[in-house]
Amino acid sequence: MELPVMPPVRPMLAKSASAIPSGMQYEAKWDGFRAVVFRDGDAIEIASRTTKPLTRYFPEVARALLTQLPGRCVVDGEIVVVRDGRLDFDALLERIHPAASRVARLAELTPASFIAFDLLALGDESLMERPQSARREALTSALRDVSAPVHLTPATDDIEVARAWFEEFEGAGLDGVVAKPPGLPYRPGERVMTKVKHERTADCVLAGLRLHKSGPVVGSLLLGLHDSDGRLQHVGVCASFPMRRRKELMEELEPLRMADVHGHPWERWTDPDAQAGGRLPGGPSRWTGTKDLSWIPLRPERVCEVAYDHLQGDRFRHTTQFRRWRPDRDPADCTYAQLEETARYDLADVLGP
């Protein structure tokens, strides 16, 4: 492989903002695996955000890219899995499997797609120093004839259209909106774009904690919500605290600490059957490997308000942000029913014909 832009390349990143900025090029924010594709004739390499190889895990995507991309190019994009007209990140995670036979089977059962949104090189020319607007024009021209499972992400310079996308596309499982300055060159690994994501709040039961890797201070708080049968399900974690606050929390929560898991709603967390029936903390999986997932059970008597972006299935898709304690809330009232339901939006309408 001999291209004007050679691997490894860390993709250009975005910093968070609370509102969509004006005067930008706007694109949908996809919820998948960031991927930079290098094609040189019959050779193709798909690299992750951290430059690790992804090609072997997505053979059907590699075949489609070899068929549809220009003969020599470098394209930045996202690998996603679509189910029932929505993005399915859990199904995407399952695609990373060590067994070749399982990889082949999953490629048939849950085929992935590639969403292209930037062009770093074409033919013998690097486009990385060209402005964003010029790269988008070149990308649109180069990929004008692609078809599923290869797609060109929609883009607009109309902020009102971007605001509509922000509200509507969430129903198809998208994360929000990305804003790119039209004159921006491609800056690998730098946070020079802007991302705007949804934020909502929920009252959750604090049911446990994990220790920080640095020592005996709080690493993360384990959160629960009651399902329709009254069972406390593990829905996510809070983990972003300054070190001083981690120490304070350890002392503050000590009175709630249980001697062992007996009598706790999650006492069966080591039981594989229990893991299959609900979201419990600490369950072993191939994703966690040898990572320490031990946790300290707390009496589920305290409620905290957290900020989250959206649900994936029955849990928070990303780590939540702690907002405040809610001593006025009864833990029994912390249920899924409080969560906002997003109106469905078919992903086919996002990608167009």
C-alpha positions as CSV (number, residue, x, y, z in Angstrom):
1,M,0.0,0.0,0.0
2,E,1.4,3.4,-1.1
3,L,-0.9,6.3,-0.6
4,P,-0.4,10.1,-0.2
5,V,-1.8,9.7,3.4
6,M,-0.6,6.5,5.0
7,P,-1.8,4.8,8.2
8,P,-1.8,5.3,11.1
9,V,-4.1,8.4,11.1
10,R,-6.0,9.4,14.2
11,P,-9.3,11.0,13.1
12,M,-10.2,14.6,13.7
13,L,-12.3,15.0,16.8
14,A,-15.0,17.3,18.2
15,K,-15.4,19.1,21.5
16,S,-18.8,19.4,23.2
17,A,-21.1,22.4,23.1
18,S,-24.5,23.1,24.5
19,A,-25.9,24.8,21.4
20,I,-25.5,24.4,17.7
21,P,-23.1,27.2,16.5
22,S,-23.8,29.3,13.5
23,G,-21.9,29.6,10.3
24,M,-20.8,26.0,10.0
25,Q,-21.3,22.9,7.9
26,Y,-23.6,20.5,9.8
27,E,-23.7,16.8,9.7
28,A,-25.6,14.1,11.7
29,K,-23.6,12.6,14.6
30,W,-23.5,8.8,14.1
31,D,-23.4,6.3,17.0
32,G,-21.0,3.6,15.8
33,F,-17.3,2.8,15.5
34,R,-15.2,5.6,14.0
35,A,-13.2,4.2,11.1
36,V,-10.6,5.5,8.6
37,V,-10.5,3.5,5.4
38,F,-7.3,3.2,3.3
39,R,-7.8,1.8,-0.2
40,D,-5.0,1.2,-2.7
41,G,-6.2,-1.0,-5.5
42,D,-7.1,-4.4,-4.1
43,A,-5.6,-3.6,-0.7
44,I,-7.9,-2.2,1.9
45,E,-7.4,-1.4,5.6
46,I,-10.0,-0.2,8.1
47,A,-8.6,1.4,11.2
48,S,-10.3,2.4,14.4
49,R,-10.3,5.8,16.2
50,T,-7.2,4.5,18.1
51,T,-5.6,3.2,14.9
52,K,-6.3,-0.5,15.7
53,P,-7.3,-2.7,12.8
54,L,-11.0,-3.4,12.2
55,T,-10.9,-5.0,8.8
56,R,-11.2,-8.6,9.9
57,Y,-14.3,-7.9,12.0
58,F,-16.3,-6.4,9.1
59,P,-15.6,-8.5,6.0
60,E,-18.8,-7.5,4.3
61,V,-18.0,-3.8,4.8
62,A,-14.5,-4.4,3.4
63,R,-15.9,-6.1,0.3
64,A,-18.4,-3.3,-0.3
65,L,-15.7,-0.6,0.1
66,L,-13.4,-2.4,-2.4
67,T,-16.3,-2.4,-4.9
68,Q,-17.5,1.1,-4.4
69,L,-14.7,3.4,-3.2
70,P,-12.3,5.1,-5.7
71,G,-9.3,2.9,-6.5
72,R,-6.9,4.9,-4.3
73,C,-8.3,7.0,-1.5
74,V,-8.5,7.6,2.3
75,V,-12.0,8.1,3.7
76,D,-13.0,9.0,7.3
77,G,-16.4,7.7,8.4
78,E,-18.3,5.5,10.8
79,I,-19.3,1.8,10.9
80,V,-22.8,1.2,12.2
81,V,-25.3,-1.6,12.5
82,V,-29.0,-1.0,11.7
83,R,-31.8,-3.0,13.1
84,D,-35.5,-2.2,12.7
85,G,-34.8,1.2,11.2
86,R,-32.5,2.3,14.0
87,L,-28.8,2.2,14.9
88,D,-28.1,-0.6,17.3
89,F,-24.8,-0.1,19.1
90,D,-25.1,-3.3,21.2
91,A,-25.3,-5.4,18.0
92,L,-22.3,-3.5,16.7
93,L,-20.3,-4.4,19.9
94,E,-21.1,-8.0,19.3
95,R,-19.3,-7.8,15.9
96,I,-15.9,-7.6,17.7
97,H,-15.3,-11.4,18.2
98,P,-12.0,-13.3,18.3
99,A,-13.3,-16.4,16.4
100,A,-13.2,-16.1,12.6
101,S,-16.2,-18.5,12.2
102,R,-18.3,-16.3,14.5
103,V,-17.2,-13.1,12.7
104,A,-18.4,-14.7,9.4
105,R,-21.7,-15.7,11.0
106,L,-22.3,-12.2,12.5
107,A,-21.6,-10.6,9.1
108,E,-24.6,-12.5,7.8
109,L,-26.8,-12.0,10.9
110,T,-26.1,-8.3,11.7
111,P,-24.4,-6.8,8.6
112,A,-22.8,-3.4,9.1
113,S,-22.8,-0.3,7.0
114,F,-20.2,2.4,6.4
115,I,-21.1,6.1,6.6
116,A,-18.6,8.3,4.9
117,F,-18.1,12.0,6.0
118,D,-14.6,13.1,5.0
119,L,-12.0,12.5,2.3
120,L,-8.4,12.7,3.3
121,A,-6.8,11.6,0.0
122,L,-7.8,10.8,-3.6
123,G,-5.5,9.3,-6.2
124,D,-2.0,10.7,-5.7
125,E,-3.2,13.8,-3.8
126,S,-3.5,14.5,-0.1
127,L,-6.6,16.6,0.7
128,M,-5.8,17.2,4.4
129,E,-4.8,20.8,3.9
130,R,-7.8,21.6,1.8
131,P,-10.7,23.4,3.7
132,Q,-13.6,21.4,4.9
133,S,-16.0,22.7,2.2
134,A,-13.6,21.6,-0.6
135,R,-13.1,18.1,1.0
136,R,-16.9,17.8,1.2
137,E,-17.3,18.7,-2.4
138,A,-14.7,16.2,-3.4
139,L,-16.2,13.5,-1.2
140,T,-19.7,14.1,-2.7
141,S,-18.3,13.7,-6.2
142,A,-16.2,10.7,-5.4
143,L,-19.0,8.8,-3.7
144,R,-21.9,10.0,-5.9
145,D,-22.8,6.5,-7.1
146,V,-22.4,4.5,-3.8
147,S,-25.2,2.3,-2.5
148,A,-25.9,0.4,0.7
149,P,-24.1,-0.7,2.7
150,V,-21.9,2.4,1.8
151,H,-23.5,5.8,2.4
152,L,-22.6,9.4,2.3
153,T,-23.7,11.3,5.4
154,P,-26.1,14.2,4.8
155,A,-24.7,17.6,5.2
156,T,-26.1,21.2,5.2
157,D,-25.0,24.8,5.8
158,D,-28.5,25.7,7.0
159,I,-28.6,25.9,10.8
160,E,-32.4,25.5,10.8
161,V,-32.1,22.2,8.9
162,A,-29.4,21.2,11.5
163,R,-31.7,22.0,14.3
164,A,-34.5,19.9,12.8
165,W,-32.0,17.0,12.4
166,F,-31.0,17.4,16.0
167,E,-34.7,16.8,17.1
168,E,-35.7,14.3,14.5
169,F,-32.7,12.0,13.9
170,E,-32.5,11.0,17.5
171,G,-35.5,8.8,16.8
172,A,-33.3,6.7,14.5
173,G,-30.6,6.3,17.2
174,L,-28.3,9.1,16.1
175,D,-26.3,11.0,18.7
176,G,-26.9,14.7,17.7
177,V,-25.2,17.1,15.3
178,V,-21.6,17.8,14.4
179,A,-20.6,21.3,13.2
180,K,-17.5,21.8,11.1
181,P,-16.0,25.2,10.2
182,P,-16.1,25.4,6.3
183,G,-12.4,26.6,6.2
184,L,-11.1,23.9,8.5
185,P,-8.2,21.7,7.2
186,Y,-8.1,18.1,8.4
187,R,-6.4,18.0,11.8
188,P,-5.7,14.4,12.9
189,G,-6.4,13.8,16.6
190,E,-7.3,17.4,17.4
191,R,-10.7,18.5,18.8
192,V,-11.4,21.2,16.3
193,M,-15.0,20.4,15.4
194,T,-18.1,20.9,17.6
195,K,-20.6,18.2,18.7
196,V,-24.0,19.0,20.2
197,K,-25.7,16.1,22.0
198,H,-29.0,15.7,23.8
199,E,-29.1,16.0,27.6
200,R,-31.8,14.8,29.8
201,T,-32.1,14.2,33.5
202,A,-33.3,11.2,35.5
203,D,-33.6,10.3,39.2
204,C,-31.8,7.1,39.9
205,V,-31.2,4.8,42.9
206,L,-27.7,4.6,44.1
207,A,-27.1,0.9,44.7
208,G,-23.3,0.4,44.7
209,L,-19.9,1.8,43.8
210,R,-16.6,0.7,42.3
211,L,-13.3,1.8,43.6
212,H,-11.0,4.0,41.6
213,K,-7.9,2.4,40.0
214,S,-5.7,4.7,42.0
215,G,-6.8,3.6,45.4
216,P,-9.6,3.4,48.0
217,V,-11.7,6.3,46.7
218,V,-14.9,6.2,44.6
219,G,-14.3,5.3,41.0
220,S,-17.9,5.2,39.8
221,L,-21.4,5.1,41.3
222,L,-23.7,2.3,40.1
223,L,-27.2,3.4,39.2
224,G,-30.5,1.6,39.1
225,L,-34.1,2.0,38.0
226,H,-37.1,-0.1,38.8
227,D,-38.7,-1.9,35.9
228,S,-42.5,-2.5,35.6
229,D,-42.2,-5.6,37.9
230,G,-40.5,-3.6,40.6
231,R,-37.0,-5.1,40.1
232,L,-34.1,-2.8,40.4
233,Q,-32.1,-2.9,37.1
234,H,-28.6,-1.7,36.7
235,V,-28.8,1.1,34.1
236,G,-25.4,2.9,34.1
237,V,-22.8,4.7,36.1
238,C,-21.6,8.1,37.2
239,A,-17.8,8.4,37.0
240,S,-16.6,12.0,36.4
241,F,-15.6,13.4,39.7
242,P,-12.5,15.4,40.8
243,M,-10.2,13.4,43.1
244,R,-11.1,15.5,46.1
245,R,-14.8,14.7,45.5
246,R,-14.0,11.0,45.1
247,K,-12.5,10.9,48.6
248,E,-15.4,12.9,50.1
249,L,-17.9,10.5,48.5
250,M,-16.2,7.5,50.0
251,E,-16.7,9.0,53.5
252,E,-20.2,10.2,52.7
253,L,-21.4,6.9,51.5
254,E,-19.8,4.7,54.2
255,P,-23.0,4.5,56.3
256,L,-24.8,2.9,53.3
257,R,-22.1,0.3,52.8
258,M,-23.2,-3.3,53.2
259,A,-21.1,-6.0,54.7
260,D,-21.8,-8.3,51.8
261,V,-24.2,-8.6,48.9
262,H,-26.7,-10.7,50.8
263,G,-30.1,-9.0,50.8
264,H,-29.1,-6.6,48.1
265,P,-31.4,-6.4,44.9
266,W,-28.3,-7.4,42.9
267,E,-27.1,-10.2,45.1
268,R,-27.4,-12.7,42.2
269,W,-25.0,-10.7,40.0
270,T,-22.6,-13.7,39.7
271,D,-25.4,-16.0,38.5
272,P,-25.2,-16.2,34.6
273,D,-29.0,-16.8,34.5
274,A,-29.5,-13.5,36.5
275,Q,-27.3,-11.7,34.1
276,A,-29.3,-12.9,31.2
277,G,-32.5,-11.6,32.8
278,G,-31.5,-8.1,33.6
279,R,-28.7,-5.4,33.8
280,L,-26.6,-6.4,36.8
281,P,-23.2,-5.0,37.6
282,G,-19.9,-7.0,37.5
283,G,-20.9,-9.7,35.1
284,P,-18.0,-11.2,33.3
285,S,-17.8,-10.9,29.5
286,R,-15.3,-11.0,26.7
287,W,-15.4,-7.2,26.5
288,T,-14.2,-6.7,30.1
289,G,-11.6,-9.5,30.0
290,T,-9.5,-9.4,33.2
291,K,-10.6,-5.9,34.2
292,D,-11.5,-5.6,37.8
293,L,-15.3,-5.3,38.0
294,S,-15.7,-5.9,41.7
295,W,-18.1,-3.6,43.4
296,I,-19.3,-2.5,46.8
297,P,-23.0,-3.0,47.5
298,L,-24.8,0.0,49.1
299,R,-28.2,0.0,50.7
300,P,-30.4,1.3,47.9
301,E,-31.8,4.2,50.0
302,R,-30.3,7.3,48.3
303,V,-31.5,8.9,45.1
304,C,-29.3,11.1,42.8
305,E,-30.2,13.1,39.8
306,V,-28.0,12.5,36.7
307,A,-27.8,13.9,33.2
308,Y,-27.8,11.5,30.3
309,D,-28.1,11.7,26.5
310,H,-30.2,8.7,25.6
311,L,-31.0,5.1,26.3
312,Q,-29.7,2.1,24.3
313,G,-32.2,-0.6,25.1
314,D,-32.7,-0.6,28.8
315,R,-29.6,1.3,29.9
316,F,-27.9,4.7,29.5
317,R,-25.8,4.6,26.3
318,H,-22.9,6.7,27.8
319,T,-21.6,7.5,31.3
320,T,-24.0,9.8,33.1
321,Q,-23.1,13.1,34.8
322,F,-23.9,13.6,38.4
323,R,-26.1,16.6,39.1
324,R,-27.3,16.5,42.7
325,W,-28.6,14.3,45.5
326,R,-32.4,14.1,45.8
327,P,-33.3,13.5,49.4
328,D,-36.9,14.4,48.6
329,R,-37.3,11.4,46.3
330,D,-38.3,7.9,47.3
331,P,-36.1,5.2,45.7
332,A,-39.2,3.2,44.9
333,D,-40.4,6.0,42.6
334,C,-37.2,5.8,40.5
335,T,-38.6,3.9,37.5
336,Y,-38.2,3.7,33.8
337,A,-41.6,5.5,33.4
338,Q,-39.9,8.9,34.2
339,L,-37.7,8.7,31.1
340,E,-38.6,10.6,28.0
341,E,-39.6,8.5,25.0
342,T,-38.1,9.6,21.7
343,A,-40.3,9.6,18.7
344,R,-39.2,7.0,16.2
345,Y,-37.5,8.1,12.9
346,D,-36.6,5.7,10.2
347,L,-32.9,5.7,9.4
348,A,-33.7,5.3,5.7
349,D,-35.1,8.8,5.8
350,V,-31.8,10.1,7.2
351,L,-29.7,8.5,4.5
352,G,-32.1,9.1,1.7
353,P,-32.4,7.1,-1.5
